[in-house]
Amino acid sequence: MTKILTPTAEHDVAAHDGLWMSPADAATVTGWTLKPEGMCRAELCVPLPASAVGTNEVDVAAFWKKLGGPAIASDQRDVWALGAPADERNAALEGLEAPDFTLPDVNGVARSLSQLRGKKVFLATWASW
């Protein structure tokens, strides 16, 4: 099993050779459905090169990169992270609203930013780079 982390969920799917998986698993992970014209969501379809579609499988990493989203893997390639595409990140920044996330507080209780909407929040971040 391969663990895939997306901006909104965590999935365990059967994947091989990177992120090749069944169309059903691809739809679960990405929210896009494989059709003859490409990966589709509602009326929007993204054509895929023939190299990204196999017999009853699709290369989700290739599709995700075509959307403009980052796709990275652990060294063992058993955990993947699919980040939000740039246009989604830019739209969130334009709204001046922080995206929702959940982290434990100092007492270990999980807290979501959305629980604090309408209240003043001091958010401190740090990175070593």
JOGI-V497915 format. One record per helix or strand of 3 or more residues. SS is the DSSP state (h for helix, s for strand). FROM is the first residue (numbers start at 1). LEN is the number of residues. If there is no record, write none. Layout:
BEGIN
ss: {SS	SS}
from: {FROM	FROM}
len: {LEN	LEN}
END
This chain:
BEGIN
ss: {s	s	h	s	s	s	h	s	h	s	s	h	s	s	h}
from: {2	10	23	33	38	44	50	57	60	71	79	86	102	110	113}
len: {5	4	8	3	4	3	3	3	8	3	4	9	3	3	4}
END
